Amino acid sequence: MKLVGSYTSPFVRKLSILLLEKGITFEFINELPYNADNGVGAI
C-alpha cells in the first residue's frame, strides 16, 4: 500500500499510526499538496 501525503498532515499521521497498529505494511510518499507538479496538487 502507498500512503501519499505530507508529514504535517494530522490525517496522514493518524492513518500511518493505524496502519502500524494493524500491522499493514505501507510505503510513505511525502508529497506537498500545493505543489502542482506531483499529481496530488493537480486534483
N, CA, C and O atoms as a Tripos MOL2 file, in Angstrom:
@<TRIPOS>MOLECULE
protein
  172   171    43     0     0
PROTEIN
NO_CHARGES

@<TRIPOS>ATOM
      1 N           0.8470   -1.1560    0.0000 N.3       1 MET1
      2 CA          0.0000    0.0000    0.0000 C.3       1 MET1
      3 C           0.9020    1.2300    0.0000 C.2       1 MET1
      4 O           1.9620    1.2390    0.6250 O.2       1 MET1
      5 N           0.4680    2.2520   -0.7020 N.am      2 LYS2
      6 CA          1.1830    3.5230   -0.7190 C.3       2 LYS2
      7 C           0.3450    4.5650    0.0020 C.2       2 LYS2
      8 O          -0.8430    4.7310   -0.2780 O.2       2 LYS2
      9 N           0.9750    5.2600    0.9270 N.am      3 LEU3
     10 CA          0.3350    6.3550    1.6410 C.3       3 LEU3
     11 C           0.9680    7.6420    1.1370 C.2       3 LEU3
     12 O           2.1390    7.9130    1.3990 O.2       3 LEU3
     13 N           0.1900    8.4250    0.4160 N.am      4 VAL4
     14 CA          0.6850    9.6670   -0.1710 C.3       4 VAL4
     15 C           0.1550   10.8220    0.6460 C.2       4 VAL4
     16 O          -1.0530   10.9440    0.8480 O.2       4 VAL4
     17 N           1.0500   11.6710    1.1190 N.am      5 GLY5
     18 CA          0.6260   12.8090    1.9200 C.3       5 GLY5
     19 C           1.8060   13.6150    2.4020 C.2       5 GLY5
     20 O           2.9150   13.5020    1.8800 O.2       5 GLY5
     21 N           1.5520   14.4210    3.3980 N.am      6 SER6
     22 CA          2.5690   15.2920    3.9710 C.3       6 SER6
     23 C           2.7640   14.9300    5.4370 C.2       6 SER6
     24 O           1.8120   14.5510    6.1210 O.2       6 SER6
     25 N           4.0000   15.0490    5.9190 N.am      7 TYR7
     26 CA          4.2900   14.7570    7.3250 C.3       7 TYR7
     27 C           3.5240   15.6840    8.2640 C.2       7 TYR7
     28 O           3.2650   15.3220    9.4120 O.2       7 TYR7
     29 N           3.1660   16.8580    7.7970 N.am      8 THR8
     30 CA          2.4920   17.8310    8.6530 C.3       8 THR8
     31 C           0.9830   17.6110    8.7430 C.2       8 THR8
     32 O           0.3190   18.2470    9.5610 O.2       8 THR8
     33 N           0.4420   16.7380    7.9320 N.am      9 SER9
     34 CA         -0.9970   16.4910    7.9330 C.3       9 SER9
     35 C          -1.3960   15.6180    9.1190 C.2       9 SER9
     36 O          -0.8630   14.5200    9.2780 O.2       9 SER9
     37 N          -2.3240   16.0850    9.9530 N.am     10 PRO10
     38 CA         -2.7710   15.2430   11.0660 C.3      10 PRO10
     39 C          -3.5190   14.0000   10.5860 C.2      10 PRO10
     40 O          -3.5090   12.9760   11.2690 O.2      10 PRO10
     41 N          -4.1590   14.0730    9.4350 N.am     11 PHE11
     42 CA         -4.8850   12.9320    8.8860 C.3      11 PHE11
     43 C          -3.9160   11.8360    8.4440 C.2      11 PHE11
     44 O          -4.1650   10.6520    8.6680 O.2      11 PHE11
     45 N          -2.8230   12.2350    7.8230 N.am     12 VAL12
     46 CA         -1.8110   11.2690    7.3910 C.3      12 VAL12
     47 C          -1.1430   10.6320    8.6020 C.2      12 VAL12
     48 O          -0.8690    9.4320    8.5990 O.2      12 VAL12
     49 N          -0.8810   11.4210    9.6300 N.am     13 ARG13
     50 CA         -0.2660   10.8790   10.8450 C.3      13 ARG13
     51 C          -1.1900    9.8750   11.5280 C.2      13 ARG13
     52 O          -0.7330    8.8280   11.9880 O.2      13 ARG13
     53 N          -2.4800   10.1810   11.5980 N.am     14 LYS14
     54 CA         -3.4380    9.2500   12.2160 C.3      14 LYS14
     55 C          -3.5280    7.9530   11.4180 C.2      14 LYS14
     56 O          -3.5590    6.8630   11.9890 O.2      14 LYS14
     57 N          -3.5700    8.0800   10.1070 N.am     15 LEU15
     58 CA         -3.6680    6.8930    9.2640 C.3      15 LEU15
     59 C          -2.4020    6.0470    9.3450 C.2      15 LEU15
     60 O          -2.4850    4.8190    9.3580 O.2      15 LEU15
     61 N          -1.2370    6.6810    9.3990 N.am     16 SER16
     62 CA          0.0020    5.9130    9.4950 C.3      16 SER16
     63 C           0.0810    5.1700   10.8300 C.2      16 SER16
     64 O           0.5740    4.0430   10.8760 O.2      16 SER16
     65 N          -0.3960    5.7840   11.9130 N.am     17 ILE17
     66 CA         -0.4340    5.0980   13.2100 C.3      17 ILE17
     67 C          -1.3800    3.9080   13.1520 C.2      17 ILE17
     68 O          -1.0620    2.8350   13.6650 O.2      17 ILE17
     69 N          -2.5350    4.0890   12.5330 N.am     18 LEU18
     70 CA         -3.4990    2.9980   12.3920 C.3      18 LEU18
     71 C          -2.9070    1.8350   11.5960 C.2      18 LEU18
     72 O          -3.0500    0.6760   11.9830 O.2      18 LEU18
     73 N          -2.2480    2.1470   10.4920 N.am     19 LEU19
     74 CA         -1.6460    1.0970    9.6740 C.3      19 LEU19
     75 C          -0.5600    0.3520   10.4420 C.2      19 LEU19
     76 O          -0.4560   -0.8700   10.3420 O.2      19 LEU19
     77 N           0.2490    1.0830   11.2090 N.am     20 LEU20
     78 CA          1.2900    0.4430   12.0120 C.3      20 LEU20
     79 C           0.6890   -0.4520   13.0900 C.2      20 LEU20
     80 O           1.1830   -1.5540   13.3280 O.2      20 LEU20
     81 N          -0.3700    0.0130   13.7420 N.am     21 GLU21
     82 CA         -1.0140   -0.7870   14.7900 C.3      21 GLU21
     83 C          -1.6570   -2.0490   14.2310 C.2      21 GLU21
     84 O          -1.6610   -3.0890   14.8890 O.2      21 GLU21
     85 N          -2.1970   -1.9620   13.0230 N.am     22 LYS22
     86 CA         -2.8380   -3.1170   12.3910 C.3      22 LYS22
     87 C          -1.8280   -4.0530   11.7320 C.2      22 LYS22
     88 O          -2.1880   -5.1500   11.3060 O.2      22 LYS22
     89 N          -0.5700   -3.6300   11.6460 N.am     23 GLY23
     90 CA          0.4580   -4.4610   11.0350 C.3      23 GLY23
     91 C           0.4340   -4.4580    9.5250 C.2      23 GLY23
     92 O           0.9660   -5.3710    8.8930 O.2      23 GLY23
     93 N          -0.1720   -3.4480    8.9390 N.am     24 ILE24
     94 CA         -0.2580   -3.3360    7.4830 C.3      24 ILE24
     95 C           0.9800   -2.5940    6.9850 C.2      24 ILE24
     96 O           1.2640   -1.4790    7.4210 O.2      24 ILE24
     97 N           1.7040   -3.2180    6.0780 N.am     25 THR25
     98 CA          2.9000   -2.5760    5.5430 C.3      25 THR25
     99 C           2.4930   -1.5320    4.5080 C.2      25 THR25
    100 O           1.5650   -1.7380    3.7250 O.2      25 THR25
    101 N           3.2000   -0.4160    4.5220 N.am     26 PHE26
    102 CA          2.9010    0.6580    3.5850 C.3      26 PHE26
    103 C           4.1670    1.4280    3.2690 C.2      26 PHE26
    104 O           5.1310    1.4240    4.0340 O.2      26 PHE26
    105 N           4.1390    2.0800    2.1370 N.am     27 GLU27
    106 CA          5.2290    2.9480    1.7080 C.3      27 GLU27
    107 C           4.7190    4.3790    1.7990 C.2      27 GLU27
    108 O           3.7010    4.7200    1.1960 O.2      27 GLU27
    109 N           5.4300    5.2190    2.5570 N.am     28 PHE28
    110 CA          5.0210    6.6110    2.6910 C.3      28 PHE28
    111 C           5.7000    7.4420    1.6190 C.2      28 PHE28
    112 O           6.9220    7.4090    1.4730 O.2      28 PHE28
    113 N           4.9020    8.1860    0.8750 N.am     29 ILE29
    114 CA          5.4110    9.0800   -0.1580 C.3      29 ILE29
    115 C           5.0580   10.4970    0.2640 C.2      29 ILE29
    116 O           3.8880   10.8770    0.2960 O.2      29 ILE29
    117 N           6.0840   11.2700    0.5860 N.am     30 ASN30
    118 CA          5.8820   12.6350    1.0590 C.3      30 ASN30
    119 C           5.6620   13.5620   -0.1360 C.2      30 ASN30
    120 O           6.5800   13.8110   -0.9160 O.2      30 ASN30
    121 N           4.4520   14.0620   -0.2680 N.am     31 GLU31
    122 CA          4.0960   14.9830   -1.3490 C.3      31 GLU31
    123 C           3.4500   16.2160   -0.7500 C.2      31 GLU31
    124 O           2.6140   16.1110    0.1470 O.2      31 GLU31
    125 N           3.8250   17.3600   -1.2330 N.am     32 LEU32
    126 CA          3.2250   18.6040   -0.7790 C.3      32 LEU32
    127 C           1.9700   18.8720   -1.6070 C.2      32 LEU32
    128 O           2.0480   18.9010   -2.8350 O.2      32 LEU32
    129 N           0.8240   19.0690   -0.9730 N.am     33 PRO33
    130 CA         -0.4350   19.2070   -1.7110 C.3      33 PRO33
    131 C          -0.5170   20.4630   -2.5650 C.2      33 PRO33
    132 O          -1.2890   20.5030   -3.5230 O.2      33 PRO33
    133 N           0.2590   21.4860   -2.2400 N.am     34 TYR34
    134 CA          0.1870   22.7330   -3.0060 C.3      34 TYR34
    135 C           1.1680   22.7600   -4.1690 C.2      34 TYR34
    136 O           1.2610   23.7660   -4.8730 O.2      34 TYR34
    137 N           1.9030   21.6720   -4.3800 N.am     35 ASN35
    138 CA          2.8320   21.5760   -5.4930 C.3      35 ASN35
    139 C           2.1130   20.9130   -6.6700 C.2      35 ASN35
    140 O           1.7890   19.7270   -6.6040 O.2      35 ASN35
    141 N           1.8660   21.6490   -7.7230 N.am     36 ALA36
    142 CA          1.0930   21.1330   -8.8620 C.3      36 ALA36
    143 C           1.8730   20.1150   -9.6900 C.2      36 ALA36
    144 O           1.2850   19.4420  -10.5360 O.2      36 ALA36
    145 N           3.1690   19.9880   -9.4720 N.am     37 ASP37
    146 CA          3.9880   19.0750  -10.2730 C.3      37 ASP37
    147 C           3.8490   17.6120   -9.8740 C.2      37 ASP37
    148 O           4.2670   16.7360  -10.6320 O.2      37 ASP37
    149 N           3.2820   17.3200   -8.7190 N.am     38 ASN38
    150 CA          3.3140   15.9540   -8.2150 C.3      38 ASN38
    151 C           2.0570   15.1430   -8.4990 C.2      38 ASN38
    152 O           2.0380   13.9540   -8.1800 O.2      38 ASN38
    153 N           1.0450   15.6950   -9.0590 N.am     39 GLY39
    154 CA         -0.1770   14.9480   -9.3350 C.3      39 GLY39
    155 C          -1.2100   15.1020   -8.2380 C.2      39 GLY39
    156 O          -2.4050   15.1560   -8.5260 O.2      39 GLY39
    157 N          -0.7820   15.1740   -6.9920 N.am     40 VAL40
    158 CA         -1.7170   15.3760   -5.8910 C.3      40 VAL40
    159 C          -2.2580   16.7950   -5.9300 C.2      40 VAL40
    160 O          -3.4500   17.0170   -5.7160 O.2      40 VAL40
    161 N          -1.3960   17.7420   -6.2000 N.am     41 GLY41
    162 CA         -1.8230   19.1400   -6.2730 C.3      41 GLY41
    163 C          -2.6950   19.4330   -7.4820 C.2      41 GLY41
    164 O          -3.4160   20.4310   -7.4970 O.2      41 GLY41
    165 N          -2.6400   18.5800   -8.4900 N.am     42 ALA42
    166 CA         -3.4410   18.7850   -9.6900 C.3      42 ALA42
    167 C          -4.8950   18.3780   -9.4980 C.2      42 ALA42
    168 O          -5.7560   18.7540  -10.2930 O.2      42 ALA42
    169 N          -5.1710   17.6170   -8.4520 N.am     43 ILE43
    170 CA         -6.5440   17.1240   -8.2290 C.3      43 ILE43
    171 C          -7.4380   18.2170   -7.7210 C.2      43 ILE43
    172 O          -8.6220   17.9840   -7.4800 O.2      43 ILE43
@<TRIPOS>BOND
     1     1     2 1
     2     2     3 1
     3     3     4 2
     4     3     5 am
     5     5     6 1
     6     6     7 1
     7     7     8 2
     8     7     9 am
     9     9    10 1
    10    10    11 1
    11    11    12 2
    12    11    13 am
    13    13    14 1
    14    14    15 1
    15    15    16 2
    16    15    17 am
    17    17    18 1
    18    18    19 1
    19    19    20 2
    20    19    21 am
    21    21    22 1
    22    22    23 1
    23    23    24 2
    24    23    25 am
    25    25    26 1
    26    26    27 1
    27    27    28 2
    28    27    29 am
    29    29    30 1
    30    30    31 1
    31    31    32 2
    32    31    33 am
    33    33    34 1
    34    34    35 1
    35    35    36 2
    36    35    37 am
    37    37    38 1
    38    38    39 1
    39    39    40 2
    40    39    41 am
    41    41    42 1
    42    42    43 1
    43    43    44 2
    44    43    45 am
    45    45    46 1
    46    46    47 1
    47    47    48 2
    48    47    49 am
    49    49    50 1
    50    50    51 1
    51    51    52 2
    52    51    53 am
    53    53    54 1
    54    54    55 1
    55    55    56 2
    56    55    57 am
    57    57    58 1
    58    58    59 1
    59    59    60 2
    60    59    61 am
    61    61    62 1
    62    62    63 1
    63    63    64 2
    64    63    65 am
    65    65    66 1
    66    66    67 1
    67    67    68 2
    68    67    69 am
    69    69    70 1
    70    70    71 1
    71    71    72 2
    72    71    73 am
    73    73    74 1
    74    74    75 1
    75    75    76 2
    76    75    77 am
    77    77    78 1
    78    78    79 1
    79    79    80 2
    80    79    81 am
    81    81    82 1
    82    82    83 1
    83    83    84 2
    84    83    85 am
    85    85    86 1
    86    86    87 1
    87    87    88 2
    88    87    89 am
    89    89    90 1
    90    90    91 1
    91    91    92 2
    92    91    93 am
    93    93    94 1
    94    94    95 1
    95    95    96 2
    96    95    97 am
    97    97    98 1
    98    98    99 1
    99    99   100 2
   100    99   101 am
   101   101   102 1
   102   102   103 1
   103   103   104 2
   104   103   105 am
   105   105   106 1
   106   106   107 1
   107   107   108 2
   108   107   109 am
   109   109   110 1
   110   110   111 1
   111   111   112 2
   112   111   113 am
   113   113   114 1
   114   114   115 1
   115   115   116 2
   116   115   117 am
   117   117   118 1
   118   118   119 1
   119   119   120 2
   120   119   121 am
   121   121   122 1
   122   122   123 1
   123   123   124 2
   124   123   125 am
   125   125   126 1
   126   126   127 1
   127   127   128 2
   128   127   129 am
   129   129   130 1
   130   130   131 1
   131   131   132 2
   132   131   133 am
   133   133   134 1
   134   134   135 1
   135   135   136 2
   136   135   137 am
   137   137   138 1
   138   138   139 1
   139   139   140 2
   140   139   141 am
   141   141   142 1
   142   142   143 1
   143   143   144 2
   144   143   145 am
   145   145   146 1
   146   146   147 1
   147   147   148 2
   148   147   149 am
   149   149   150 1
   150   150   151 1
   151   151   152 2
   152   151   153 am
   153   153   154 1
   154   154   155 1
   155   155   156 2
   156   155   157 am
   157   157   158 1
   158   158   159 1
   159   159   160 2
   160   159   161 am
   161   161   162 1
   162   162   163 1
   163   163   164 2
   164   163   165 am
   165   165   166 1
   166   166   167 1
   167   167   168 2
   168   167   169 am
   169   169   170 1
   170   170   171 1
   171   171   172 2
@<TRIPOS>SUBSTRUCTURE
     1 MET1         2 RESIDUE 1 A MET
     2 LYS2         6 RESIDUE 1 A LYS
     3 LEU3        10 RESIDUE 1 A LEU
     4 VAL4        14 RESIDUE 1 A VAL
     5 GLY5        18 RESIDUE 1 A GLY
     6 SER6        22 RESIDUE 1 A SER
     7 TYR7        26 RESIDUE 1 A TYR
     8 THR8        30 RESIDUE 1 A THR
     9 SER9        34 RESIDUE 1 A SER
    10 PRO10       38 RESIDUE 1 A PRO
    11 PHE11       42 RESIDUE 1 A PHE
    12 VAL12       46 RESIDUE 1 A VAL
    13 ARG13       50 RESIDUE 1 A ARG
    14 LYS14       54 RESIDUE 1 A LYS
    15 LEU15       58 RESIDUE 1 A LEU
    16 SER16       62 RESIDUE 1 A SER
    17 ILE17       66 RESIDUE 1 A ILE
    18 LEU18       70 RESIDUE 1 A LEU
    19 LEU19       74 RESIDUE 1 A LEU
    20 LEU20       78 RESIDUE 1 A LEU
    21 GLU21       82 RESIDUE 1 A GLU
    22 LYS22       86 RESIDUE 1 A LYS
    23 GLY23       90 RESIDUE 1 A GLY
    24 ILE24       94 RESIDUE 1 A ILE
    25 THR25       98 RESIDUE 1 A THR
    26 PHE26      102 RESIDUE 1 A PHE
    27 GLU27      106 RESIDUE 1 A GLU
    28 PHE28      110 RESIDUE 1 A PHE
    29 ILE29      114 RESIDUE 1 A ILE
    30 ASN30      118 RESIDUE 1 A ASN
    31 GLU31      122 RESIDUE 1 A GLU
    32 LEU32      126 RESIDUE 1 A LEU
    33 PRO33      130 RESIDUE 1 A PRO
    34 TYR34      134 RESIDUE 1 A TYR
    35 ASN35      138 RESIDUE 1 A ASN
    36 ALA36      142 RESIDUE 1 A ALA
    37 ASP37      146 RESIDUE 1 A ASP
    38 ASN38      150 RESIDUE 1 A ASN
    39 GLY39      154 RESIDUE 1 A GLY
    40 VAL40      158 RESIDUE 1 A VAL
    41 GLY41      162 RESIDUE 1 A GLY
    42 ALA42      166 RESIDUE 1 A ALA
    43 ILE43      170 RESIDUE 1 A ILE
